[in-house]
């Protein structure tokens, strides 16, 4: 990974979004999950975990060729959280709800809001990479929610046919 190229990518995405949010580049997310980026509401900062992003890119695309675009998409998504007018409200709701399905619906709304922002920001730059990352990101939520079961079953049937 060329760190200067990644820093230039971050600068470009921030300029495009007119955002003054601090972006920190680290290697690994503390913990066992493969978290590539995180927006922290308390200190209004995005952290990108480049080592994890490389792992994710390799897993999803079997290559690091689209790595720069991968970073661009994840940063745009995290900026979507940062600029989400519903973030604080939905986060507060999330912390007060116990049921798995209800919590998943709220989490999905947070993610969809962030992905919509990212889509608006990067509109059509590299749709295959963007849609692949977004689809992978949202699939876990869809698997939990009964209202998406029919669509998942249809998609599964279409891929195996």
N, C-alpha and C positions, 0 to 999 in steps of 0.2 A: 504494500500500500504506500502510495506517495502522499505523505502527510500534507505537503504544500498544496497538492491538487485537491485534497479533501478540504483544507482550509479555504481555498478559492471557491469551492462548491458551496460551502457554508456561507461565505460572504455574498455570493451571487443569490442564493435563495433568500437570505435576510434582506438584501437590497430589493429584490423583487417583491417581497412581502411588506416593505416599509416597516419592518419590525426592529425594535431596539433591544430585543430580548438577548440576554447573554447565552451563548452556546459554549459548553465545555466539552472537550474531547477527551475521553478516557478510554482505557483498553477494555476492561471487563466489568460487567454488572456485578455488584456484590450480592452473592446468593447463587442459587443453582438454576434459576430460570434463564432462558435465552432472551433477555430484554435488550434490545438494540438502541432504544431511545426512551427518554423519560422526561416529561415536563413536570417540574415541581412548582405547584401553585404558590406555596409559602414564600419562596424566594424568587419566583418569576424567572426560572432558569431552565434551560433544556440541556440535558446531558446526553451525548451520543457515545455509545460504547462500541468503538470501532472494531475491536477484536470479536465481539459478539455479532456485529453487523457482517463481518467477513464470514463467520460461521453460518449465519442465516442465508446470506447470498449464495454460498457454496451449496447449502442444503436445498435451496429453492430452485437454483438455476444450474446446478452441477458445474459451476464456473464462477470465477471472480471477474469475468469480463464486464458484467454490468454493475460492478461495485460502486463506481462513482454515481451512477444513476440511482442505485439502491440507497445510498446515503442521502441523495437529493430528495427522494420520495419519503424516506423516514423522517427527515428534518421537516419537510412540508407538513407531514402528518402531525408531528409534535407541535409545530406552530399552530396547527388547527386546534389543538387542545388549548394552547396559550391564548388564542383569540376567540375562543368559544364563549359567547355571552351566557350560555346555559351551564358552563362548567361548575361554577360555585354551587348553584342551586342543585344540579344533578349529583354532585359529589356529596352534598349534605344529605340528600335523599338516600343515596347509596349507603351512607354510614348509618342510617336509621332503619333500614329494611333488612329483614332476616331471610326471607325465602329465596332459594336459589334461582327460581325462574324470574321472580320480580327483580332481583339484583342483576340478573343477566340482561333483562330488558333495559334497565337503566345504563348498564355498562355498554350495551350495544348502541344505545342512543349517543353516548359520549363518543364512542368510536366512529359512528356514522357522521357525526358533526365534524370530527377532526378530518375524516376522509373527504368530506365534501369541500372543506376549506383547501385541502391539499389538491384536490381535483381542480378547483377553480384557479389555484395558484399555478399549477403545472400544466394546465389544460392541453392535453394531447401531445405533450413532448415525446413521451415514449409509452404509448398505451399498453403495450404488451407487458413491460416491466411493471408499470403502475398497477394494472389490473391484477397481475399475478400476486404482487405483494398485498394489495388490498384484499383480494379474495382469501389468501392464506390467513391474514390478520382477522378477518371476520368469521371464518368458518367455524371456529370453536363456539362462538355465540349462537350461530344458527343451529348447531347440533343440539344445543340445550333447549331451544325454544320450540314448543310444539307447533306453533303457527308456520314454521319453516320446514317441518318434516316432509310435507308433500313435495316441496321444491327440491329438497335434498334427494328424495327418493327418485324424482323425475330426472334429476341431473345424473344420479348414479346409474340409472337405467340407460340414459342416453350415452354415457361413456362406455358402458359394457356392451352395448348393442353393435 
